[in-house]
Amino acid sequence: MTSKPDPPTQASMAKALNVSQQVIRRQRSWPLYKPLRKDRWRKFIITDESWIYLSDTNAKSEVQYLIRDQNRRDLTPSTTVPHSKGLMVWMGISANGVFKPRFVQPGAKINSEYYIQKILKPFLKDDYCRLYPNGDAVFHQDSAPSHASRITQKFLTYQQVQFLRSRQWLPNSPDSASCDYFLWGRLKNKLNKRRVSTLRGLQMAIREEAKKIPQEMILRELKSCPKLCRQIYYAEGRHSEKLR
């Protein structure tokens, strides 16, 4: 896991891909589609992390999220709000439920050791064992250095966790990442309606709103993953129509 900016805005998501990026996306989209099809997407645990700021509450955020069933012309301009204090949050979604938020300690050096000790071990001991007691799941991270490192992947292998390796991930693909186009947008929209003035209050609000995400909505988004991979393949690696 690494410190990174907020999830992509509409403009950055729609940014044209270069030829090399398109080639890699197309090469990996079909191999990823195969393990997702025929309801096998239900086995996937999709995880990601994002910065969430106090300015994301009780004010319009500068981030615009593209909802796939919403026309671009329907998106209204948002007011730019300077970033204030915030938290880096790690979360995950799956067909069996939402994984509770885990917060990165302020000032922490987020390397493989921190990721394993503070994120993965608590996650595997708690949420993973509770929602997937038989271990019948596939863990999907993003390409942050601490995720893709040999140390992290060796740890997951030792724990007998099935996971997608870095060469299987679709790079530059917010159009196929459930957390990018669904989770963070919904969470911040809900936080935007709350009055929060402290980081402790922000943590509490994030936990509460995460629990409220309807499972049927998560299922609908995850069910679309195979289709999105297939669309990327037939589009020869270009972004899906909603992001062009």
PAMAR-977499 format. One record per residue (C-alpha): residue in one letter; x, y, z. Coordinates in steps of 0.001 Angstrom, whole numbers. Layout:
PAMAR-977499
residu, px, py, pz
A, X, Y, Z
...
END
This chain:
PAMAR-977499
residu, px, py, pz
M, 0, 0, 0
T, 1242, 3467, -768
S, 112, 6998, -128
K, -1796, 7984, -3199
P, -4310, 10661, -4195
D, -8054, 10347, -4126
P, -9770, 7981, -6597
P, -9743, 9220, -10200
T, -11871, 12131, -11261
Q, -14008, 11904, -14357
A, -11393, 13822, -16308
S, -8475, 11630, -15272
M, -10458, 8437, -15822
A, -11318, 9551, -19344
K, -7706, 10452, -20175
A, -6575, 8700, -23315
L, -4432, 5613, -22878
N, -1229, 5255, -24836
V, -709, 2303, -27186
S, 1399, 326, -24704
Q, -1237, 675, -21981
Q, -3975, -440, -24345
V, -1969, -3489, -25416
I, -1358, -4602, -21820
R, -5002, -4063, -20875
R, -6188, -6144, -23802
Q, -3643, -8906, -23160
R, -4721, -9261, -19529
S, -8459, -8647, -19848
W, -9406, -12028, -21318
P, -7319, -14141, -18880
L, -8952, -12157, -16061
Y, -12405, -12595, -17561
K, -12148, -16392, -17497
P, -11898, -16882, -13697
L, -14665, -14290, -13183
R, -17321, -15737, -15487
K, -20126, -18163, -14632
D, -20691, -16675, -11179
R, -17076, -17234, -10141
W, -16905, -13484, -9494
R, -18597, -14378, -6198
K, -15266, -15726, -4944
F, -13395, -12483, -5507
I, -12445, -10084, -2709
I, -11755, -6639, -4186
T, -9648, -4336, -2005
D, -8270, -838, -2319
E, -7215, 2186, -275
S, -7978, 5880, -531
W, -7409, 9154, 1234
I, -10590, 10561, 2788
Y, -10453, 14113, 4091
L, -12528, 16163, 6498
S, -13300, 18364, 3494
D, -15178, 15382, 2044
T, -17821, 15896, 4740
N, -20463, 18609, 4930
A, -19202, 20163, 1689
K, -19098, 19382, -1988
S, -15975, 17454, -2874
E, -13794, 18360, -5831
V, -13911, 14705, -6923
Q, -16522, 13672, -9480
Y, -17338, 9988, -9801
L, -18667, 8449, -12972
I, -21593, 6123, -12303
R, -21788, 3656, -15158
D, -25534, 4015, -15669
Q, -25359, 7815, -15624
N, -24774, 9968, -18695
R, -21785, 12269, -18510
R, -23951, 15301, -19277
D, -25939, 14579, -16121
L, -22914, 15189, -13910
T, -23056, 18630, -12316
P, -19920, 20694, -11642
S, -18650, 20485, -8077
T, -17137, 23142, -5890
T, -13397, 22857, -5313
V, -12584, 22504, -1615
P, -8965, 22639, -400
H, -7817, 19405, 1204
S, -7775, 19403, 4968
K, -6682, 16750, 7411
G, -7546, 13237, 6375
L, -7125, 9504, 6768
M, -5883, 6767, 4505
V, -8466, 4003, 4533
W, -8178, 380, 3356
M, -11397, -1477, 2553
G, -12722, -4411, 603
I, -15974, -5677, -873
S, -17115, -9163, -1779
A, -20240, -11192, -2499
N, -20239, -12212, 1177
G, -20099, -8702, 2596
V, -18113, -5509, 3152
F, -14774, -5749, 4944
K, -14482, -3217, 7715
P, -12316, -148, 7158
R, -8760, -223, 8428
F, -6965, 3063, 8960
V, -3298, 3740, 8340
Q, -1557, 5310, 11306
P, -640, 8978, 10664
G, 2950, 9318, 9526
A, 3414, 5570, 9095
K, 5890, 4328, 6505
I, 3677, 2176, 4348
N, 5940, -615, 3175
S, 5393, -4353, 2872
E, 6027, -4946, 6580
Y, 3449, -2368, 7640
Y, 921, -3662, 5098
I, 1326, -7239, 6303
Q, 1327, -6509, 10042
K, -1320, -3782, 10234
I, -3631, -4614, 7335
L, -3341, -8170, 6042
K, -2887, -10055, 9321
P, -5877, -8416, 11065
F, -7939, -8817, 7892
L, -7153, -12517, 7504
K, -7739, -13208, 11203
D, -11059, -11376, 11339
D, -13063, -10640, 8167
Y, -11539, -13291, 5928
C, -12055, -16156, 8384
R, -15567, -14955, 9211
L, -16835, -14483, 5655
Y, -14781, -17197, 3937
P, -14203, -19894, 6603
N, -13262, -22454, 3950
G, -10764, -20135, 2295
D, -12657, -20398, -976
A, -11894, -16877, -2181
V, -9566, -14996, -4510
F, -7864, -11916, -3082
H, -7519, -9008, -5513
Q, -5315, -6018, -4619
D, -4163, -3107, -6733
S, -629, -2524, -7987
A, 747, -477, -5074
P, 4413, -1396, -4419
S, 3700, -2915, -1008
H, 1024, -5130, -2593
A, 3113, -6296, -5511
S, 6283, -6899, -3500
R, 7765, -10388, -3252
I, 7531, -10174, 549
T, 3770, -9578, 475
Q, 3082, -12223, -2144
K, 5255, -14735, -266
F, 3251, -13993, 2890
L, -76, -14595, 1111
T, 1248, -17824, -366
Y, 2397, -19014, 3063
Q, -1070, -18213, 4444
Q, -2557, -20339, 1642
V, -4572, -17415, 312
Q, -5514, -17527, -3350
F, -4650, -14184, -4922
L, -4141, -12481, -8235
R, -498, -11806, -8941
S, 631, -8435, -10238
R, 975, -9675, -13818
Q, -2733, -10551, -13784
W, -3995, -7110, -12762
L, -5382, -4675, -15313
P, -3253, -1509, -15123
N, -4747, 1960, -15708
S, -8222, 486, -15352
P, -10573, 2525, -13154
D, -13302, 1410, -15578
S, -13028, -2159, -14279
A, -12114, -1516, -10615
S, -15185, -1776, -8393
C, -13616, 273, -5616
D, -12711, 3117, -7971
Y, -16013, 3513, -9792
F, -18335, 2383, -6984
L, -17078, 2074, -3405
W, -15180, 5317, -2850
G, -17680, 7433, -4738
R, -20628, 6136, -2773
L, -18823, 6385, 561
K, -17733, 9982, -5
N, -21162, 10986, -1217
K, -22629, 9700, 2050
L, -19927, 11353, 4151
N, -20603, 14599, 2330
K, -24009, 14735, 4042
R, -22602, 14424, 7559
R, -21175, 17015, 9907
V, -17734, 15815, 10949
S, -15020, 18049, 12355
T, -12405, 15658, 13810
L, -10418, 12706, 12502
R, -11864, 10509, 15244
G, -15340, 11517, 14117
L, -14362, 10832, 10514
Q, -13255, 7301, 11411
M, -16558, 6647, 13142
A, -18535, 8040, 10195
I, -16613, 5893, 7707
R, -17281, 2750, 9763
E, -20975, 3572, 10031
E, -21442, 4361, 6346
A, -19496, 1268, 5259
K, -21937, -912, 7188
K, -24882, 725, 5426
I, -23834, -139, 1890
P, -26621, -2407, 552
Q, -25329, -5872, -243
E, -27563, -6106, -3302
M, -25789, -3036, -4677
I, -22386, -4636, -4097
L, -23546, -7829, -5802
R, -24727, -5870, -8819
E, -21375, -4131, -9165
L, -19334, -7303, -8730
K, -21538, -9166, -11183
S, -20597, -6606, -13828
C, -16854, -7365, -13537
P, -16746, -10167, -16138
K, -18673, -8021, -18602
L, -16309, -5089, -18104
C, -13239, -7274, -18718
R, -14848, -8604, -21881
Q, -15669, -5085, -23069
I, -12060, -4006, -22554
Y, -10875, -6981, -24598
Y, -13194, -6260, -27532
A, -12383, -2544, -27303
E, -8735, -3542, -27832
G, -7727, -2166, -24462
R, -9385, 1211, -24751
H, -11519, 2594, -21939
S, -15130, 1531, -21854
E, -17641, 3763, -23617
K, -18647, 5588, -20421
L, -15088, 6831, -19924
R, -14340, 8069, -23415
END
